[in-house]
Structure formats: structure tokens, C-alpha cells
Amino acid sequence: MFWSSRKQAELSLEREHVVVHPSAEVAANVEIGPFTYIGPNCRIGDGCKLHNNVSLLANTVLGENNEIYPGAVIGADPQDKKFEGEDSWVLIGDNNTIRECVTIHLGTRHGGGNTVIGNNNLLMAGCHVAHDCMLGDEITMANNVLLGGHVVVENYATFGGLAAVHHYATVGESAFIGGMTRVSLDVPPYMLVEGSPMKIWSINKVGLRRRDFSRESLDCLKEAHRYLYREDYSRVEAMKILKDKLWHCHEIQNLLTFLDRADQGHKGRSRQPPSE
């Protein structure tokens, strides 16, 4: 349940150094620290905790039980020269932890108008989520990870510190991005990548075991990595072999579908518009 505008106004008067815009909606059991600003059209769900010096600038929706640490700025205008002040949003789900000085920007009309973050994600200090990014669930981003505009991150992906992702790139399910990696292409699901330029070194064995992937699935993915990235086959040849031998495995189906989309895209990115 959310407070009415009158209740919000009372809150802003009662809480020293907290500013809540009259159009904002804040659930009754939200904890708000000093020097925090909650701007127009923001909505904060049950059980959220905003530490001191948090800024929700505008058009930001938080689900339930999110915790946001000092210095975070959410709902700022996109750093995009094409942005013309159109109505756009940041939509955040439940049970996310957003650490110190994270920045998350509004979407643009060129990307559907929304920047979206799912559930149960951890964004460590200094991370940046640019306009029109779409993040799934159970994602971990270590310190100072940078996501360019229109990036998609699928469930259970993990980033080492200082990794940077090119705009329009897609990071597949359960992929692991090593620290300081320059991600300029789509990252296949289940793989471990590292370096500048990035290289696909192996499957993400540790992450997949933590998700209780079966021995059969792990063996199939190891064989897929061997054909795709270690043997002297072309991408087309390797994918044909895997379809013939391992198509019964769900993870192989997901992997090959992902790679096919990337190959049909532009500059190794399935979502990259040809004109950009």
C-alpha cells in the first residue's frame, strides 16, 4: 500500500533533510535515510531501504525489498544526444541490492522507453546501467562494471570488476565476464570470457555447478566449446555437428539459437541496428 500525496508531504516535513516530491508514492514501511531525494513520479514498494544520500530523480519504480546504498543516482536523464525529454522510465523489480554510487539512467523512445532491472540482482559500487538496458534476474556485477545503452543481460550472468559492455551487446544466460574485459560482441550463454579483445576461454563451470546443472549438460557444453572455439572448424561447420550430435540437450539448443541470432545481426551483436 502506498501513501497518498498528503502523507508524502507530511513525511517530507517530519523527516529532516528528506525530500519527497508530491507526485511520488512511497509504501508505509519504507526506510529512508537523511539527505535522500525522491523525485516526481517515483514509486517505492514495501520493505525497501534507501540509505542516506540516495537520489531517485524521476520516473523510477522500485518493487519490494530493494536496498539502495549512499550515492546511488537512479532515474537521471540518458547520456544520449538523441534524448529529447520524452517520457521514459526506470523499472526495478524485487530484492535487488544497489551499492554505493551506482547510476541507472532512464530509457529513450529509441529503446522502448524503459530501462529495466529484474529481481535478486547485486550491483556493486560504481556500476553504470545506461539507457534502455534490460537486465534479468540473479545477476552479479562487481565494482565499476559499465553497461552501454541498449545492453541486454540474461539471467544469472556474472561480471568481474571494471568490465565494459558495448552498446547493443547481449550477455547470455549464466555467462561469466572476467574483470576488465572489453565486451564488444554478444557473449554466448554458459561461457567464460575474458580479455581485451575478449576471448571465450571455457564454459562457466563454477557458475553452472552452483546452479546444479547436470553432469550430462556440463559434458554437452564442454563438447560444444571444443567444437566451436578449440577445434579447427568454421562456425557453420561446428554448429551443424552440434545440431546433429547434441540437439537433444536444452542448453545446446539455447546456445546455438543465441549464436544464430548473433550471426544474423550486425557487427557480432544480434540487436545492433545496421544504421548505428
C-alpha positions in Angstrom: 0.0 0.0 0.0 1.3 3.5 -0.9 0.9 6.7 1.0 -1.3 9.4 -0.5 0.3 12.7 -1.7 -0.7 14.3 1.6 1.0 11.6 3.6 4.1 12.1 1.5 4.1 15.8 2.2 3.8 15.0 5.9 6.7 12.6 5.6 9.0 15.2 4.0 8.3 17.6 6.8 8.7 15.1 9.6 12.0 13.6 8.2 14.8 16.0 8.5 16.6 16.6 5.2 14.5 14.1 3.2 12.7 15.5 0.2 9.7 13.6 -1.3 8.0 15.1 -4.4 4.2 15.4 -4.0 3.7 13.1 -7.0 5.8 10.3 -5.6 4.3 7.2 -3.9 6.1 5.6 -1.0 4.9 2.5 0.8 4.3 2.9 4.5 7.2 0.6 5.7 10.0 2.1 3.6 13.1 3.1 5.4 14.6 6.4 4.2 18.0 7.8 5.3 18.8 11.5 5.6 19.7 13.7 2.6 17.7 11.4 0.2 15.7 12.8 -2.7 12.6 11.1 -4.2 11.6 12.9 -7.3 8.4 13.1 -9.4 6.5 10.0 -10.4 8.7 7.7 -8.3 7.1 4.7 -6.6 8.8 2.7 -3.8 7.4 -0.6 -2.8 7.1 -2.4 0.6 10.2 -3.2 2.5 12.7 -1.0 0.6 15.6 0.6 2.3 17.1 3.8 1.0 20.3 4.8 2.8 21.4 8.4 3.2 22.2 10.5 0.1 20.2 8.4 -2.4 18.7 10.2 -5.4 15.7 8.9 -7.3 15.5 11.8 -9.7 12.3 10.9 -11.7 10.1 8.2 -13.2 11.6 5.4 -11.2 9.6 2.4 -9.9 11.0 0.1 -7.2 9.4 -3.2 -6.3 9.6 -4.7 -2.9 12.6 -5.2 -0.6 15.2 -3.4 -2.6 18.2 -1.8 -0.7 20.0 1.2 -2.2 23.2 2.5 -0.7 24.6 6.0 -0.4 25.5 8.0 -3.5 23.3 6.0 -5.9 21.6 8.0 -8.6 18.6 6.4 -10.4 16.3 7.9 -13.0 18.7 10.6 -14.4 18.4 11.6 -18.0 20.1 9.4 -20.5 23.6 10.3 -21.7 22.3 10.2 -25.2 22.3 13.1 -27.6 19.1 11.8 -29.2 17.2 12.1 -26.0 14.7 15.0 -26.2 13.0 14.8 -22.8 10.4 12.2 -23.8 8.5 10.3 -21.1 10.7 7.3 -20.1 11.2 5.2 -17.0 13.5 3.0 -14.8 11.6 -0.1 -13.7 13.3 -2.2 -11.0 11.9 -5.4 -9.6 12.2 -7.0 -6.1 15.0 -7.9 -3.8 17.8 -6.0 -5.5 20.9 -4.6 -3.8 22.3 -1.5 -5.4 25.5 -0.4 -3.8 27.3 2.9 -3.4 27.4 5.4 -6.4 25.6 3.1 -8.9 24.0 5.1 -11.7 20.9 3.9 -13.6 19.5 6.1 -16.4 16.1 6.5 -17.9 15.2 4.8 -21.2 14.6 6.6 -24.5 12.0 6.3 -27.2 14.6 4.6 -29.4 14.7 1.6 -27.0 11.1 1.3 -25.9 11.2 4.0 -23.2 12.3 1.8 -20.3 15.5 0.8 -18.5 14.6 -2.5 -16.8 16.2 -4.4 -13.9 14.6 -7.7 -12.7 14.9 -9.4 -9.4 17.5 -10.6 -6.9 20.4 -8.7 -8.6 23.6 -7.3 -7.0 25.1 -4.2 -8.5 28.3 -3.4 -6.6 29.8 0.1 -6.1 30.3 2.3 -9.1 28.4 0.3 -11.7 26.6 2.1 -14.5 23.5 0.9 -16.3 22.8 3.1 -19.3 19.6 4.0 -21.1 17.4 1.2 -22.4 19.3 -1.7 -20.8 17.4 -4.7 -19.9 18.7 -6.9 -17.0 17.1 -10.2 -16.0 17.3 -11.9 -12.6 20.1 -13.2 -10.3 22.8 -11.1 -12.0 26.0 -10.1 -10.2 28.0 -7.0 -11.3 31.3 -6.4 -9.4 32.6 -2.9 -8.9 32.7 -0.4 -11.7 31.1 -2.5 -14.4 29.8 -0.3 -17.3 26.9 -1.2 -19.5 26.4 0.9 -22.6 23.0 1.8 -23.9 20.5 -1.0 -25.1 22.6 -3.8 -23.5 20.7 -7.0 -22.6 21.9 -9.2 -19.7 20.2 -12.5 -19.3 19.6 -14.3 -16.0 22.5 -15.5 -13.8 25.2 -13.6 -15.7 28.2 -12.5 -13.6 30.7 -9.7 -14.2 34.2 -9.1 -12.8 35.2 -5.6 -11.8 35.8 -2.9 -14.4 34.3 -4.9 -17.3 32.7 -2.7 -20.0 30.0 -3.8 -22.4 29.4 -2.2 -25.8 26.0 -0.7 -26.6 23.5 -3.2 -28.1 25.5 -6.2 -26.9 23.7 -9.2 -25.3 25.2 -11.2 -22.5 23.8 -14.7 -22.4 22.4 -16.7 -19.5 25.0 -17.8 -16.9 27.9 -16.3 -18.8 30.9 -15.1 -16.7 32.7 -11.9 -17.8 36.2 -11.6 -16.4 37.4 -8.5 -14.7 38.5 -5.6 -17.1 37.1 -7.4 -20.1 36.1 -5.3 -23.1 32.8 -6.8 -24.4 32.2 -5.7 -27.9 30.3 -8.8 -29.2 27.4 -10.8 -27.9 28.6 -13.2 -25.2 27.2 -16.7 -25.6 25.3 -18.3 -22.7 27.2 -20.6 -20.3 30.6 -19.4 -21.4 33.5 -17.7 -19.6 35.1 -14.8 -21.4 38.0 -12.5 -20.6 40.4 -10.1 -22.1 40.6 -7.2 -24.5 39.5 -8.1 -27.0 37.5 -10.7 -25.2 38.2 -14.4 -25.8 35.9 -17.3 -24.9 38.1 -19.5 -22.7 35.8 -22.2 -21.4 32.4 -22.9 -20.1 31.4 -21.2 -16.9 32.0 -24.4 -14.9 31.8 -22.9 -11.4 28.7 -20.9 -12.1 26.9 -23.8 -13.7 27.7 -26.1 -10.9 26.4 -23.6 -8.4 23.1 -23.8 -10.4 23.1 -27.6 -10.1 23.5 -28.2 -13.9 23.5 -31.9 -14.5 26.7 -33.8 -15.5 25.1 -34.5 -18.9 24.5 -30.8 -19.5 28.0 -29.9 -18.5 29.5 -32.6 -20.7 27.4 -31.3 -23.7 28.5 -27.8 -23.1 32.2 -28.8 -22.9 31.9 -30.6 -26.2 30.2 -27.6 -27.7 33.0 -25.3 -26.5 35.5 -27.7 -28.0 33.9 -27.7 -31.5 33.1 -24.0 -31.5 36.3 -22.5 -30.0 39.1 -25.0 -29.9 38.9 -27.3 -33.0 39.6 -26.1 -36.5 36.0 -25.9 -37.6 34.2 -22.9 -39.0 31.2 -21.6 -37.0 28.8 -23.1 -39.6 30.5 -26.5 -39.5 30.7 -26.6 -35.7 27.1 -25.6 -35.3 26.0 -28.3 -37.8 27.9 -31.0 -35.9 26.4 -29.9 -32.6 22.9 -29.9 -34.1 23.4 -33.5 -35.3 25.1 -34.8 -32.2 23.7 -32.8 -29.2 20.4 -31.2 -30.2 18.6 -33.3 -27.5 20.3 -31.1 -24.9 18.3 -28.0 -23.9 21.4 -26.0 -23.2 22.8 -26.8 -26.7 19.5 -25.6 -28.3 19.7 -22.4 -26.3 23.4 -21.8 -27.2 23.0 -22.5 -30.9 19.9 -20.3 -31.2 21.8 -17.5 -29.5 24.8 -17.9 -31.8 22.5 -17.9 -34.9 20.9 -14.7 -33.8 24.3 -13.1 -33.3 25.5 -14.2 -36.8 22.4 -12.7 -38.3 22.9 -9.4 -36.5 25.3 -6.5 -37.2 28.9 -6.4 -36.1 28.5 -9.5 -33.9 25.6 -8.1 -32.0 22.2 -9.5 -32.6 20.4 -6.3 -31.5 22.6 -3.8 -33.2 20.7 -1.7 -35.8 22.6 -1.7 -39.2 22.5 2.1 -39.2 24.4 2.6 -36.0 
